[in-house]
Amino acid sequence: MYSSLRRRATLSLLVGLVCLIGAAQAQASADGPTLCLTGSPACVWFTNNGDVIHVRDGACDGYSAVAQIQVPSAGIYNYLWNNDGCGTTRTYSYGTAVPEGAIVYYRPCIGDGNAGVVLRCTTPYAHGIA
């Protein structure tokens, strides 16, 4: 009888662990928060459906909004530019280049689009999960 109870308890524990692990995997992907550069309406955010970075330039100041992106597990280190002018949002989809569950770090910057020079970025990075 003791042996039977122990087997049932072990089985219940294993079933619980499998359910817990499955739930954690189902919730692994996560959109990231919108992060804006202090003193400038250059904003960046991440959506996990398609692994998309959004770069918003909300200022008519002659500068471009730029997103600095890092996905260390995929070897991705990029600057993504929005040179489309004030009031625009440019999107960049990484699709399958970013593995599921990878952490996508990003932060907004401003830059001189004509010279291709990043002038200033906010710290720290925000992140989402692919």
Buried (B, 14 or more C-beta within 10 A) or exposed (E): EEEEEEEEEEEEEEEEEEEEEEEEEEEEBBEBEEBBBEEBBBBBBBBBEEBBBBBBBBBEEEBBBBBBBBBEEBEBEBBBBBBBEBEEBBEBEBEEEBEEEBBBBBBBBBBEBEEEEBEBBBEEBBBBBB
